[in-house]
Amino acid sequence: MEPVIVAYFIRIVRSLSVGFLCLILDSTFGIMYNYAFINNKISLGNVLFYSWFLLSTIACAWYIIKLWKKPFHFEDDNHLDDSTIDNQTN
């Protein structure tokens, strides 16, 4: 398989993995441990959860944007001249 395609698939897998990890952690602590819901008043757990939620979402988005801003390195085929092509066909 082409190296550029492999690098593209690796970026897709890394993006999905980081996104799912962020969603799993946030939903586990928020919904299952009841920190996302404000019952009678705002507690320290709610403040910590929403602070963590905001920071982890920003960090996840920053990582994915940084990951996809890196350019792919395609092989440059312009360096081949006619003699190189003739030698390869013979």
C-alpha positions in Angstrom: 0.0 0.0 0.0 1.2 3.5 -0.7 2.8 5.3 2.2 0.6 8.4 1.8 -2.5 6.3 2.1 -1.1 4.5 5.2 -0.3 7.9 6.7 -3.9 9.1 5.9 -5.5 6.1 7.5 -3.3 6.5 10.6 -4.5 10.1 11.0 -8.1 8.9 10.7 -7.6 6.3 13.3 -5.8 8.7 15.7 -8.5 11.3 15.3 -11.3 8.8 16.0 -9.4 7.3 18.9 -8.8 10.6 20.6 -12.4 11.7 19.9 -13.9 8.5 21.3 -11.6 8.6 24.3 -12.7 12.2 25.1 -16.4 11.3 24.7 -16.1 8.1 26.8 -14.3 9.9 29.7 -16.6 12.9 29.7 -19.8 10.8 29.5 -18.6 8.4 32.2 -17.8 11.1 34.7 -20.6 13.3 33.7 -23.6 11.0 33.3 -22.7 7.8 35.2 -21.2 9.6 38.2 -23.9 12.3 38.1 -21.5 15.3 37.9 -23.2 16.7 34.7 -26.5 17.3 36.4 -27.1 20.1 38.8 -29.7 18.9 41.4 -30.4 21.6 44.0 -27.3 23.7 43.8 -24.0 23.8 42.1 -21.5 21.6 43.9 -17.7 21.4 43.6 -18.1 18.2 41.6 -20.1 20.1 39.0 -17.6 22.8 38.7 -14.7 20.4 38.4 -16.6 18.3 35.8 -17.5 21.3 33.6 -13.9 22.7 33.9 -12.5 19.3 32.9 -15.1 19.0 30.1 -14.2 22.3 28.6 -10.4 21.7 28.9 -10.6 18.2 27.5 -12.7 19.3 24.6 -10.4 22.2 23.7 -7.4 19.8 24.0 -9.0 17.2 21.8 -9.9 19.8 19.1 -6.4 21.3 19.3 -4.7 17.9 18.9 -6.9 16.9 15.9 -6.4 20.3 14.2 -2.7 20.1 14.8 -2.6 16.5 13.4 -4.5 17.4 10.2 -2.4 20.6 9.5 0.7 18.5 8.9 1.2 18.2 5.2 1.4 14.8 3.5 4.7 14.1 1.9 4.1 12.9 -1.7 6.9 11.4 -3.7 8.1 13.8 -6.3 8.0 12.2 -9.8 9.3 15.3 -11.6 12.9 14.3 -11.0 12.6 11.5 -13.6 14.1 12.4 -17.0 13.8 10.6 -20.3 17.0 8.6 -19.8 15.8 7.3 -16.5 12.5 6.3 -18.0 14.2 4.6 -20.9 16.5 2.6 -18.6 13.5 1.4 -16.6 11.6 0.1 -19.6 14.6 -1.8 -21.1 
